[in-house]
Amino acid sequence: MSIFDRSTANSKGLAMSFMCLASTLSSLSAQGEIVELERLQVVADRNVSAPLTIPHEELMGGFDTTLSLDQALRKLASVDTYRGVDSFTAHPTTQGIRFRNAATNATSRALALVDGVPQNDPFGGWIYWNKMPAASLQSMDLFPMGMVPAWGNYSSGGTLYFRTRSPFAPHSSVRIQGGLFDTILTSLAHTEPVSDNMGLSVEGRFFETDGYKVVKESQRGPLDKSSQSDYTYLRLQMAHQLENFWQWTLTGQMFEEGRINGTPLSPNSTESKDLSWTLSRAATTGVDFAFVTFFQDRDFQNVFTSVNADRTSERPVLDQFSVPAQSLGAQATGYWEYDNINFLVGADFRRVEGSASERFRNLGAGFTRERNEGGEQSFLGAFATVQAELNEASALEGTVRVDRWRQFNGFRNQFDLESNAQTRDTLYPDRSGTEPSVNLNYTRRIDPNWSFNTLVFTGFRAPTLNELYRPFRVRNDITESNPLLANESITGGEISFFYRDEANSLQFSGFKYFMDDMITNVFLHDDTGFDPLCGFVPGGGSCNQRQNVGDSEVQGLEMAWHWDAATGVEILFNYLFSDTEITESTAQPLLSGKSFPLAPEHKLSGLLAWSPNDQLTFLAQVQYRSGQFDNVLNTRPIDSATQVNLGASHKISDSNWSIRVQVENVFQEEIVTAIASSGIITQAAPFNAWISLSYEK
């Protein structure tokens, strides 16, 4: 919470979502009353001034009906995944999260946490949205770019903090959802205290869909099939209350996912196991303390294929038959108050190791080469945050953090499967360094309705093991890894103004970010034939490599407005203007002056909701994205697109059951999500509809 009271904040979910995702850093109560600095919830947050919170029923339910968390988030202008495709269709490696278009490739530039445990994949940084404990979520906090340097790597690009329900709070939910493309989702969650000091929680979920054909209809051939996927998820949690306000919580999760990516020979699958343990003390006075430790185990398999020109046959060209990764980490935080000043200090550690084993060079008779590449990373950081009231109307918060990073044991081996000879044995040099991060946040109340906030910050992101060591291929476009990548760094700031009265919430923000050494998939050439870096480049393909591109900038404006007519009608409007540019590129001079790929300058989302009574709600939603480019050279333009969605929900009287209906892309807009160098166009879902029956108590 901020230093200003939020007791009168509107409880409608999409209102809070839009305002939160529009970078709300602080807000003012309608009465303008000033309160004392609030105590920090150490387990939940690592900063003193938190944004508005989106409760579970408003993120996943209420006005909005979704099949996954990423669908709900992408309906807000500030937040996006790289290609804007739902998580049960998109390739997992494209499911990173970003804010305000501040990313030049698919790797996540923001951090996602559940109860303090990082959810970004330890190998690639992407997020398995279907592995999130959706039915067990209590709420979500969204921290805009640069607001929370206390989490170190990734967090300067923004942070999503998901909180789960307490195992001591009785709760049950059942969800059955079905729709077009033979889609079905079933979910069950139950939380129950089994004694005065012991609580249990369980969640299970199953999903499957036949999916839709992703290639543009006029380009399809006999080979193209629907993008099928399925997953299962299980989460168990046990909590025990000790004396003197202490509590420990043990959580285990299992997740399995499989999919076919539009052609018969292009599957991928994931197996995931997670274990975490938390010890916390939440006293009413004195020092609060929290300790979290976690272990994560992943195994990913994936096959890339090449399809002939008339799309009648395909050939596997890269079989990544094993991409295992493990992560071990811990963090501790302590909080205390002194003379009306809040202090928060903490330290954390994370070690990651991963590798990729793959077969390649298939000329038609099977794979003839095999290689293994991988390495390890470690991060050790410490931070201190101080917040103080300067006077009755203003407050200042600052954070200083230092991270020690290390990349080590990097290797790449290669074998000739025909002769059983080892043709490469490379060990990469170990590297290490120190990264400081700072944050300064000033908030002031102007009058009972207006307030403003200013923020300046620095931060960094280290390249993932995926960027350092794992090459990939999409159709005939080959992208090589780069073990010599440097860390990305960012310096930025913003100023925001907020207005609130009994019916309106309004916010304007201006922002600018300077980014050095952004990691980008840099185009090298499209010459057919053998290349020492990429191997054989087929006709219609290209050779690319992950490289640091020098200096980049993102600047823009953001606006959010919510109007509650108090007559059952609500209007929400969210707009983002984000101008991206690679200002100077040492890696590839042709990139200078180019916009970031898949970064529309204009994004707009609007919602009209009408509730004639307490049981029934109708909604109409529109989403607009302006034109953008598929590639970093800006040679493959993607047209603007507008999507209209309709929905309705009905709560059955005197019951805990409700029915929801959702219709997406009502006018069947052709929404392009990717254009290959060969010209093959990939599209988002066409007209889609589903119905859900839910029980919540």
N, C-alpha and C positions, 0 to 999 in steps of 0.2 A: 504494500500500500504506500501511497505518497503521504506527505505531511498534511495534505488536505483531505477532509472527510469526503468519502464517497457513498455515504449512506443513502443519498437520493439518486444514485446512478440508476438508469433505467435497466430493468431486469430482462428485457427482451433480448433473446440470444443474438440475432443478427445485428441488432443495434450495437451491442457490446462488441461483437465480432468486427464490425466495420470500423468502429472507433478505435478499438485496440489495434487492429491491423493497419490503421492509418497513423501509427506511431504515436499513440497517446502516451506521453511520458508522465503527465500529472493531470489532475482535473480538480474542479472546484465544486463544492456543494451549492445547491440552489440558494441556500441562505447565506453562503459565504462565511460560515463560521470556521474559525481556525482552531485546530486541536493540537495537542502535544505530539511530538514525534512518536510514531508507533513502533512497537517492538517488532524486530525482525523475526520471521519464522525461519529459523536456520535450516531446518530440514528441507523446506520448500524453495527458498530463494537464497541467492548469494548477493543480492543487492538490496539496499534499503528502500529505494523508490521503485516499486514494481508497477507495471502497467495494469490496466483493467483486466479482470479475470473473466474468461468465458466458461461458464459452467457446462457440465457434461450434457445435460438435456438440451442446452442451447447450441452446443457445437454439433452434436450428432442427431438431435431430434428437434422438437418444437416446430418452427417454420420449415426447417430444412430437412430433406430426406436424402441420404447418401448411402452409397455402398461401401465407402471407405473414408478415412480421415482426410486423405489428400484431396478428395473431391470437394469436401467442405472448405478446405483452406484455399483451393484454387479459385473459388468463387469470390475471392477478395483481391482487390487490385494490387496490393503490396506484395503478395506472396505468390510464388509459383514454383512448380517443378520445371526442369529444363525444357522438356518438349510439351508440357501441358496435357499429357495423356494420363488416363486413370491407371492406378497401380496394378490392376488386374489385366491390363493390356500392354503397358509400357515395359520395355526391357528393364530389369532391376538396376542396371548400371546407369540409367538415365533418371533415377528417382531421387536425385539430390534436391534439397530445398534451397531457395535463394530469395532475397528480399530486394525489391526495387531494381531488378534486372542486373544486379551486381555480380555477374559471373560470365566467363567467356568459354566455359565448357560444362559438361554435365555433372562434374563433381560438386557436391553440396558445399555451399559457402556459408551455411548457417548450422547451428548446433541444435539437435533435438535431444531432450532428456526426459526420462520417466522416473520420478522420485529421486532425481539426482544422478541417475545412471545414464551415460551416453548411449544413444540409439544409432548413431552413425556407424555404418559397417566398418569394422576395424581394418579391412583390406582396402576398400574403395571409397569410404565416406558416404556412400548412398544410404538411403533409409528404406527399410522394408516396412512400408506403411501398413501392410496387412499383418505385421507382427506386433503392432501396437495393441495394448490392452483396451480396446475401444469401449467394451461394455463395463469395464471396471474404472473408467476415468471419472474423477470427481470434477476436474476443471482443467483449463489450460491457460497459462500466462504466456504472452508474447512480448518479447523484448526486442525492440527495433535495432537496427545496425548501430554498433558502437556503444550501446547503452550498458552492456554488462561485460567489461573486460575480465571480471573475476573468474570466468571459466576458461580463459586462455585460448588455445588453438580452436579455430572455427568460430568462436563466439563473437568476434568483432563483426561478423557478417549477419548477426542476429541470432536469437535463441528462442526456441519453443520449449516451454517447460510444462510437461503433463503431470498432473497429480492424480493418484489413484485413491479410491475410497478407503477409508479406514476399515480394517478387518473387524473392528469393534462396533461398527455401525450396521445394523441389520439391513440388508437390501437384497432384492431379487429382481432379475430381469430376464425376459425371454423375447427373442426376435426371430420371426420367420419372414423371409423376403424373397419374392420371386418376380421374374420379368422376362422381357424379350431376350433372345439369344440363349434360351434355356438356362437362364441365370437363377441360381438359388443361393441364399445365405441363411444359415441357421446359427443362432448365438444363444448361449446360456451363461448367466453369471449369478453367483450367490455369495453373500457375505454374512457370516453368523458368528457372534461371540459364543464360545462353547463353555466359558466359565467367567468368573469375575476378572481374570487376568490373562485370558487366552482368547484369541480370535482367529478365524479361518476365512479364507477367500478362495474361490475357484472360478475360473472362466474357461469356456470352451467355445470354439467357433469353427464352422466348416463352410467353405465357399467353392462353387464351381460354375463355370460358364463356358458355352461353346464359342462365345465371342463373335466378332464381326471381321470381315475381310478388310485389311488395313490398306492394301494397295488401291489406288484410284481405279474406278470401275473400267474406264476406257483402256487401261494398261494391263489389266489382269489377263492371265492365261490359265490353262487347265491346272497348273501347279498350285495356284493360290488357293489357300483355304483359310478358314476362320482362325483367329488368334485365341486358341483355347487356353484356359488356365484353371487351376484349382489349388486350394491350400487348406491346411488344418492348423489349428492353434490351440495350445493348452497352457494355462497359467495357474499355479498353485502358490498360495501365500499363507504364512503363519506368523502371528505377532504375539508377543508376550510382554505384559506390563510388569515392570519391576518396582521396587520402592524408590521413593524420592524422585518421582517424575521421570524415571528412566524407562525406555522401551526398546526392545529389539524386534526386527522384522526380517524374516527369511523368505525369499521369493525365487521360484524356479519357473522357467518358461521353455516350451518346445514349439518349434515351428517348422513345417515342411511345405514347400511350394513347388509346383511344376507348371510348365507352360509350353505351348507350341507357338512360335513367333511368325505365323503366317504362311509357312511352307512346311511340308512333311518332315524334312530332315533338319529342322532348326529349333531343337528344344533347348530349354535351360531349366535347371532345378536348384533348389537351395535347401539345406538342412541346417537348423540353428538350435543351439542350446545355450541358455543363459541362467546364471545363478548370482544372486546378490544378497548381501546382509547389511542391515543398517542398525546402528546403535545411536539413540538420540536421547537428549534430555531437554525438556521444555518447561522450565521453571517459571513461576510468575515473577520472581525477582532474581537478581544475580546473573551469573553467566549461563548462557545456553550453549549447547554443544551438540554436534552431530558428526558421526563417522559412517562412511559408506565404503564398502568394498565389493568388487564384482569380478566375475569371470565370464567370458563370452567365447563361444566356439562356433565357427561357421565352416561350411563346405559348399562350394558353388561349382556347378558344372554348366558348360555352355558350348554349343556348336554354331559356328558361322558357316554359311553356305554361299555359293555362287550360282545364280540362276541364269540360264541362257536368254537370248534376246526375245524369243517368242514365249518365254515363260512356260516351256513344256518339260523342262528337266532341270535338276539342280545337282550340285556336287558339293559335299562337305570340303571346306578349304581350311578350317581351323577348328580343331577339337580340343577345347580346354576341359579335359576330362577330370581335372581335380584342381580346385582353387581353394585350399584350406586357409583359415586365418584364426588366430586366437588373440584375445586381449585380456589383460589382467590389470586392475586398477584399484585405487583407493583415494579417498579424500576426507579431510577433516576440517570443520569450521567451528569457530567460537565467536560468541557475541556477548557484548556487555554495554552498559550505559554508565556515563560519568558526566555529571554536571550538565545534563540536558544535551549530551552529545552521544550519538550512537557509533559504536565501533564494531567492525566485523573483520576477522582475520581468518585465513585458511591456507591450506596447502593440499596439493594433490599430486598423484603419480599415475602414469599409465604406460604400460609396455605392450607393444603390438608386434606380432610376427605373422608373416603370411608368404605364400608362394603360389605360382601358377605352373602346372604341368600340362603341356599341350602338344598335340601332333599337328604338323602342317606339311605343306608341299605335296598336295594330292593332284597328280597330273591325269587322273582317271582310273588308275589301278590301285588306289589306296595311298595312305600317307607314307611318305618316305623319310620324314624327319621328325625328331622329337626334341623339345627343349624344356628346361626347368629354370625358372627365375624367381627371385624373391629376396626378402631381407627382413630386418627388424628395425623398430623405432622405439624410442622411449621419450617421455615428457615428464619433467619435474617442475612444478610451479608453486609459487607462493604469492599471496596478495593481501592487501589491507584496504579497507573501505572506511571512510569517515563521513558522517553526515551531521550537519549542525544547522540550527535555525539562526539566521542572521538578524532577523527581527520578526515582528508579528506577521509579515506578509511574504517572507522569502526564506529560502533554504538553499544550502550549497552541499553538494555531495561529490566526493572525489575518491578514485580508486587508483592504486598503483600495483602493478603486477610484474613479476619477472619469471620467465620460463627458460629452463635449460632443456634443449632438445638434442637428440642424437639419432643418427641413422647408421646402422652397422650391419655386418654380416651379409651385405648385398652380393648376389652371385647370379651368374647365368651360364648354364651348361647346354650343350647341344650335341645331338647324336644323329648319325646316319643309320636309319633302320635297315637299309639294304645291305650295308657292309658291317653293321654293328660296331662302327668306329665312333669314338668321341671326337667331334670336330671343333668344339669350343669349350674352354674351361676358364671363365673370367670371374675374378673377385674384385668387386668395386671397393674403392677406399672408404673407410669410415669417415663420417663428417659429424660435426657437432657445433653448437653455438648457443648464444643467449639472446633472448628477445624480450625487451621491456614493453609494457603496454600501460597506457594511462587513460583516464576518463575524468572529465569535469562536467558536472551537471548542475545548472542553476535554474531554480523555479521561483516565480514571483506571481502573487495575486495582484491584479490591477484594480478590480472592483468586485462586487458580489457575483458578477456574471463572467468576467474575463480574467484569463491568466495566460502566462506565456512561459516557455521553457527554452533554454539554449543548451547545446551539448557540443563538446569537442572531444575527440578521442584519437587514439592510435591503436593498432592491433596487427595481428599476423595470422597466416595459415600456412602450415607445413604441407608439402606435397604428400599425397597418400601413397601407400605401397603400390596401389593400382597404377597411379601416374608414373611412379618411378620404374616399375618393373614389368607391367603386363601390357603387351600389345593387343590390339583388337582389330577386327575387320567387319565392316558393315557393307554387305553386297561386295562391290569391287574396290571400295575405298579402304585402304590399309593405314592404320595409325600406329606408329611405333612408340614404345615407352622411352623414358629418358632418365637414367639414374643420376644425372648431374643437375636436376632441377633445384633451383633456389626457392626459399620461402617467399610467399606473397606477403606484402605489407600494405597497410591501408592507413590513411589519415583523413579524417573527415569531421564534418560538423553539420548542425541543423538548428533551425529556430522554428518554434511552433507556437501558434496562438489558439486558444480554446475559448469557446463560448458555450454557456449552458443556462437554460431557463426551464420552466416547467414543461415545455413542449419540445424544445429543440436542443440538440447537441451538435456543435459545429466545430471543425478543426481545420486549420491550414498549416502546412509545413513546407519549408524550403530546405533543401539539402544539397550538399556537394561532397564528393569523395574523391581523393587522389589515391590511386593504387599503383604500386610498383611491382614489377615482375609477375604480373598475372599469368597463370599457366593456361595455355591455349593450345588447341589442336591445330598446329600450323601447317598449311599446305606447302609442300615442297615441289612437286611436279606431277603431271599426268601422262608422262611418257610410258608407252607400253614396252615391257621388257624387264630384264633383270636389274635390280637396284641393290647395292651393297647393304643398305639399311633396311629396306622394306621387303627384299626378296623379289619375286616375280610380280610385276604390276600388270594386271590384265587390261585388255582394251576396255575403254569406258571407265576405268578406275583411276585411282590417284594414290600417291605416297605422301603421308603426313607424319608429323612427329609432335609430341607434347614438348612445348618450349616456353620459357619465360619471354614475354613480349615487350618488356620495357615499361613505359608510362601509360596509364589509362585514367580516364575520368568518368564519373557518373554524377549528373546533376539534374535537379528537377523539382517538381512541386507535387504536393499531395493534398487532397481535400476529402473530407468525410462529413456527411450531414445526415442526421436522423431527426425525423419529425414524427411525433406521436400526437395524432389529432384528438386523442381521448374519446373517439367515437368508434373505436374498433378498426381504424385505418392507420397504417404506418407506412412511411416512405423512407427508404434508405438509399443514399447515393454515395458512391466511393469512386474517386478518380485519381489516376496516377499519370503524371508526365515524367518520363525518365529518359534523358538524353545521354547515351553512352558513346564513348569514343576512345579508340586506341590512339593516343596523341603522338607517341613515338615508339617505333618498333626497331630494335636492333636485330631481332631474330629474323624478321622478314620485312624489308622496307615497304613492300606493297601493302602492308597492314596499316601503316600510318594514315590516320584520318578515317578509318573504317569504324562502323558501329559494331557492337557486340553481336554475335549470332543469337537468334531467337530472343531478341530484346525489343519488343514493340515500344515505340515512343509513347503511345497513348493506350491506356487500359481503363475501362469504365465498367462498373457493375452497379446496377440499380434494382431495387426491389419494391414492389407494391404489395402490401399484405392487408387483408381485410378479415376481421373476426366478427361475424354478426352476433356470436354468443361465445360463452366460455368453452364450448365443446368443439366449435368448428372454425377452421381457418383456411382461407384461400390465398394463394400467392401467384404473382407473375414476376419473373426475373429476366433481366437482359444482361448479357455480357458482351463487351466489344473489345477487340484487340486490333490495333492498327497494323499496317504492313510491316514486315520485318525481313531479315535475311536468314537463310538456313546455314550459311557458312561464313567464316570469318573474313573471307575476301569480298563478301557482299556481292557475289555474282549470281546467287540463286535466290531471287526475291520470293517471298510468300505474301500473298494478298491479305488484306484485312478481312476480318470475319466477325459476324454478329450471331450470337446464339440466344435463343429465347427458350425459357423453361417455365413450365406451369406445374402447380402442385396443390394438394389439399390434404388436410389432416382432420380427423374426427376422433374425439375422445368419447368413448361409450359411457353414457350416464351411469352413475353409481357403480363404477367399475374401474379397475386398474388397466383395462385394455384400451388400445387405440389403433386406428387404421390410418395409414398414410398412402397416398398415391402421388407419384412423381412422373412427369413427362419431360424428357430432355431433348433439346434440339428440335423443337416443334416443327420448324419450317425446313428441316433437313438441310441446313447450311453445310456446304462442303468446307470443312475446316482442315487445312493442310498443316501437318505437323513436321514433315521432313521432305526434303528433295535430295536425292542422291546425285552424285556427279554424272551418273548415266541418265538422269532425267526421271527416274522412277519416283512417283509421288506417294507419300504415306499420309493417310487421313485419320482424324479422330472419329469417334463414334457417330454414326448417323442417328436418325430418330430412335429414341430409346424410351422405354417406360417400364415401371415396376410398381408393385404394391407390397406393403409390409403390414404385418400384424404384430403388435408389440404389447408386452405386459411389463409393468414396472411397479414395484412396491417397496 
